[in-house]
């Protein structure tokens, strides 16, 4: 091999080394960029938060043709929640969240008044009801990050469990009542997230589930009314803004709809039987909050 040949080989090996180094730098840069691409969503999803706002209630019962009653009104709402997105047991981007929300205040009742024999005493009865609704929601899923054009995004399919406890209290009225409704929901949903900026993340969420164990307890009654279980649908939208790395503010809206089926005839007092009619409930909740990202 001549000296010129040796120089050519040396130059070739040097070029290969430079190419390898460039590939490593590009790959490292891609990994760093990919981690950075998820940073805003990770900060949003690794957070504890509190919120306050309002909940609009629309509840109505279908009793018989020409006979129905309803409750409408807006009450104060407060919430506490936490979520995390992390690697666990060697699986990346696992997502978990939990939240408790309480809505409390007076709403308007409109309907008709009847006695235990089912006779209408007053066809147009109006009063106030003190409403207290408590909702607990748990979610577990896995996030799948991707790019949407120049934006970073991810979808999170998840399974969910929720519990609702609602108290209708008009016992201060001479003809009032005290009723407590409860049910569980087992289901699942899909959450989508989009990084609008490095500090602002938008979230859309929809879930559905099967109602389990729906019941109503009437104060003074000897028994609990077992209600018909119907599907539940919930949808929501939210914005989370990182004022600082660890301090966030957020705004959310949620819409939910569910039904209770008519109960069987149940003894209310000795010799007096009654049933709970079909009903529907639509809740809309607006909240603003603040959180600590960890």
C-alpha positions as CSV (number, residue, x, y, z in Angstrom):
1,X,0.0,0.0,0.0
2,X,1.4,3.4,-1.0
3,X,1.5,6.4,1.4
4,X,-1.3,8.1,-0.7
5,X,-3.4,5.0,-0.3
6,X,-2.8,5.1,3.5
7,X,-3.9,8.8,3.6
8,X,-7.0,8.1,1.7
9,X,-8.0,5.3,4.1
10,X,-7.2,7.5,7.1
11,X,-9.4,10.3,5.7
12,X,-12.2,7.7,5.1
13,X,-12.0,6.4,8.6
14,X,-12.0,10.0,9.9
15,X,-15.1,10.8,7.9
16,X,-16.9,7.7,9.3
17,X,-16.0,8.8,12.8
18,X,-17.4,12.3,12.2
19,X,-20.6,10.8,10.7
20,X,-21.0,8.6,13.7
21,X,-20.5,11.5,16.1
22,X,-23.0,13.6,14.2
23,X,-25.6,10.7,14.3
24,X,-25.1,10.4,18.1
25,X,-25.6,14.2,18.5
26,X,-28.7,14.2,16.4
27,X,-30.1,11.2,18.2
28,X,-29.4,12.8,21.6
29,X,-30.9,16.0,20.4
30,X,-34.1,14.2,19.2
31,X,-34.4,12.4,22.6
32,X,-34.0,15.7,24.4
33,X,-36.5,17.4,22.1
34,X,-39.0,14.5,22.6
35,X,-38.7,14.8,26.4
36,X,-39.1,18.6,26.1
37,X,-42.1,18.1,23.8
38,X,-43.9,16.3,26.7
39,X,-42.8,18.7,29.4
40,X,-45.9,21.0,29.4
41,X,-48.3,18.0,29.5
42,X,-46.2,16.2,32.1
43,X,-46.3,19.3,34.3
44,X,-50.1,19.6,33.8
45,X,-50.6,15.9,34.7
46,X,-48.3,15.7,37.7
47,X,-50.2,18.1,39.9
48,X,-52.4,18.6,42.9
49,X,-55.1,21.3,42.6
50,X,-58.0,23.0,44.2
51,X,-60.9,24.7,42.5
52,X,-64.1,26.7,43.0
53,X,-67.0,27.6,40.8
54,X,-70.6,26.9,40.2
55,X,-72.8,23.9,39.2
56,X,-76.1,24.2,37.4
57,X,-78.6,21.5,38.3
58,X,-81.6,20.4,36.1
59,X,-83.5,17.5,37.5
60,X,-87.0,16.4,36.5
61,X,-89.3,13.4,37.2
62,X,-91.8,11.9,34.8
63,X,-94.6,10.7,36.9
64,X,-97.7,10.6,34.7
65,X,-99.2,12.6,31.8
66,X,-99.7,16.1,33.1
67,X,-97.8,15.4,36.3
68,X,-94.2,16.0,36.8
69,X,-91.8,17.9,39.0
70,X,-88.4,19.5,38.6
71,X,-85.6,21.2,40.4
72,X,-83.4,23.9,38.8
73,X,-80.8,26.1,40.1
74,X,-77.1,27.0,40.4
75,X,-75.1,26.2,43.5
76,X,-71.5,26.8,44.6
77,X,-69.0,24.1,43.8
78,X,-65.6,23.2,45.3
79,X,-63.1,20.5,44.3
80,X,-59.8,18.9,45.2
81,X,-57.9,16.7,42.9
82,X,-54.5,15.1,42.0
83,X,-53.0,13.4,39.0
84,X,-49.8,11.8,37.9
85,X,-48.2,10.6,34.6
86,X,-45.1,8.5,35.0
87,X,-43.3,5.3,34.5
88,X,-44.3,2.5,36.7
89,X,-43.3,-1.2,36.7
90,X,-41.3,-0.5,33.5
91,X,-44.3,0.9,31.7
92,X,-44.0,4.5,30.6
93,X,-46.6,7.2,30.6
94,X,-49.1,5.5,33.0
95,X,-51.8,8.0,34.1
96,X,-53.7,8.1,37.3
97,X,-56.1,10.8,38.7
98,X,-58.6,11.3,41.5
99,X,-60.9,14.2,42.4
100,X,-63.7,15.0,44.9
101,X,-66.2,17.8,44.1
102,X,-69.0,19.1,46.4
103,X,-71.8,21.4,45.1
104,X,-74.1,23.0,47.7
105,X,-76.9,25.6,47.8
106,X,-80.5,26.3,47.3
107,X,-82.4,25.4,44.1
108,X,-86.0,25.9,43.0
109,X,-88.6,23.1,43.2
110,X,-91.6,23.2,41.0
111,X,-94.3,20.5,40.8
112,X,-97.4,19.4,42.5
113,X,-98.3,18.2,46.0
114,X,-100.1,15.0,46.7
115,X,-101.1,13.0,49.8
116,X,-100.1,9.4,50.5
117,X,-103.2,8.2,48.7
118,X,-101.9,9.8,45.5
119,X,-104.6,12.5,45.4
120,X,-103.4,15.9,44.2
121,X,-103.6,18.5,47.0
122,X,-101.9,21.4,45.2
123,X,-101.3,21.3,41.4
124,X,-98.7,24.1,41.3
125,X,-96.4,23.8,44.3
126,X,-93.3,25.9,44.6
127,X,-90.6,25.8,47.2
128,X,-86.8,25.9,47.8
129,X,-84.7,22.8,48.2
130,X,-81.3,22.6,49.8
131,X,-79.1,20.6,47.4
132,X,-75.8,18.9,48.3
133,X,-74.1,16.8,45.6
134,X,-70.8,15.0,46.2
135,X,-68.9,13.4,43.3
136,X,-65.8,11.2,43.5
137,X,-64.0,10.2,40.3
138,X,-61.0,7.9,39.8
139,X,-59.2,7.2,36.5
140,X,-56.3,4.9,35.4
141,X,-54.9,4.8,31.9
142,X,-51.9,5.1,29.6
143,X,-50.8,8.2,27.6
144,X,-49.7,7.9,24.0
145,X,-47.8,11.1,22.9
146,X,-47.7,12.1,19.2
147,X,-47.2,15.2,17.0
148,X,-50.2,17.0,15.5
149,X,-48.6,19.2,12.9
150,X,-46.2,21.4,14.8
151,X,-48.0,20.8,18.1
152,X,-47.3,18.2,20.7
153,X,-50.3,16.1,21.8
154,X,-51.3,12.9,23.5
155,X,-54.4,10.7,24.0
156,X,-55.1,8.8,27.2
157,X,-57.6,5.9,27.1
158,X,-58.6,5.0,30.7
159,X,-60.9,3.1,32.9
160,X,-62.9,5.0,35.5
161,X,-64.9,4.6,38.7
162,X,-67.2,7.3,40.1
163,X,-69.6,7.7,43.1
164,X,-72.3,10.2,43.5
165,X,-74.2,11.2,46.6
166,X,-77.0,13.8,46.3
167,X,-79.2,15.1,49.1
168,X,-82.5,16.9,48.4
169,X,-83.6,18.7,51.6
170,X,-86.8,20.7,51.7
171,X,-87.7,19.6,55.2
172,X,-88.0,23.2,56.4
173,X,-91.1,23.5,54.3
174,X,-94.3,22.1,56.0
175,X,-94.8,19.8,53.1
176,X,-91.1,19.2,52.5
177,X,-89.0,16.0,52.3
178,X,-85.5,14.8,52.8
179,X,-84.2,12.4,50.1
180,X,-80.7,11.0,49.5
181,X,-79.8,9.5,46.1
182,X,-76.7,7.4,45.6
183,X,-75.1,5.4,42.8
184,X,-71.7,4.1,41.5
185,X,-70.5,4.1,37.9
186,X,-68.0,1.7,36.3
187,X,-66.8,2.8,32.8
188,X,-64.0,4.2,30.7
189,X,-63.2,7.2,28.5
190,X,-60.7,9.0,26.3
191,X,-58.8,12.1,27.2
192,X,-57.0,14.2,24.6
193,X,-54.4,16.9,25.4
194,X,-52.7,19.5,23.2
195,X,-49.8,21.8,24.0
196,X,-51.0,25.2,22.7
197,X,-47.8,26.8,24.0
198,X,-45.0,25.7,26.2
199,X,-47.1,26.9,29.2
200,X,-50.7,26.3,28.0
201,X,-52.3,22.9,27.7
202,X,-55.8,22.2,26.5
203,X,-57.6,19.0,27.6
204,X,-60.8,17.4,26.3
205,X,-62.3,14.4,28.0
206,X,-65.3,12.2,27.4
207,X,-66.4,9.1,29.3
208,X,-69.4,6.8,29.7
209,X,-70.2,4.0,32.1
210,X,-72.8,1.6,33.6
211,X,-74.6,2.7,36.7
212,X,-74.5,0.3,39.7
213,X,-76.5,0.3,42.9
214,X,-78.7,3.3,42.4
215,X,-80.9,3.9,45.4
216,X,-82.9,6.6,47.2
217,X,-83.5,6.8,50.9
218,X,-86.5,8.9,52.2
219,X,-86.2,10.2,55.7
220,X,-88.9,8.6,57.8
221,X,-89.2,5.7,55.4
222,X,-88.7,2.1,56.6
223,X,-87.0,1.1,53.4
224,X,-84.7,2.2,50.6
225,X,-86.0,2.6,47.1
226,X,-83.9,0.6,44.6
227,X,-83.8,2.6,41.4
228,X,-83.3,1.5,37.9
229,X,-79.7,1.7,36.7
230,X,-79.1,3.7,33.5
231,X,-76.0,4.7,31.4
232,X,-74.1,7.8,32.4
233,X,-72.3,10.2,30.0
234,X,-69.8,12.9,31.0
235,X,-67.8,15.3,28.8
236,X,-65.5,18.1,29.7
237,X,-62.9,20.7,28.5
238,X,-60.1,22.4,30.4
239,X,-57.2,24.8,30.1
240,X,-54.1,24.7,32.3
241,X,-51.5,27.5,32.3
242,X,-48.1,27.3,34.0
243,X,-47.6,30.7,35.7
244,X,-44.3,29.3,37.0
245,X,-42.8,25.8,36.8
246,X,-44.6,24.7,39.9
247,X,-47.6,27.1,40.1
248,X,-50.5,26.6,37.7
249,X,-53.9,28.1,37.2
250,X,-56.7,26.3,35.4
251,X,-60.3,26.6,34.1
252,X,-62.7,23.7,33.4
253,X,-66.2,23.0,32.2
254,X,-68.0,19.7,32.6
255,X,-71.4,18.4,31.3
256,X,-73.0,15.2,32.6
257,X,-76.3,13.4,32.0
258,X,-77.8,10.4,33.7
259,X,-81.2,8.8,34.5
260,X,-82.8,6.8,37.3
261,X,-85.4,4.1,36.3
262,X,-88.6,3.8,38.2
263,X,-88.3,1.8,41.5
264,X,-90.5,-1.0,42.6
265,X,-93.4,-0.2,45.1
266,X,-91.9,0.2,48.5
267,X,-93.4,0.6,52.0
268,X,-93.1,4.1,53.3
269,X,-95.1,3.7,56.5
270,X,-97.2,0.8,57.8
271,X,-100.0,0.4,55.3
272,X,-98.6,3.1,53.0
273,X,-96.7,2.2,49.8
274,X,-95.1,4.4,47.2
275,X,-92.6,4.3,44.3
276,X,-89.9,6.6,42.9
277,X,-90.6,7.6,39.3
278,X,-88.3,7.8,36.3
279,X,-86.0,10.8,36.4
280,X,-83.3,12.6,34.5
281,X,-80.5,14.8,35.7
282,X,-78.2,17.2,33.7
283,X,-75.4,18.9,35.5
284,X,-73.1,21.6,34.1
285,X,-70.1,22.7,36.2
286,X,-67.7,25.6,35.7
287,X,-64.6,25.9,37.8
288,X,-61.4,27.9,38.1
289,X,-58.5,26.6,40.2
290,X,-54.8,26.7,41.2
291,X,-52.4,23.8,41.4
292,X,-48.9,22.8,42.4
293,X,-47.0,20.8,39.7
294,X,-44.4,18.3,41.0
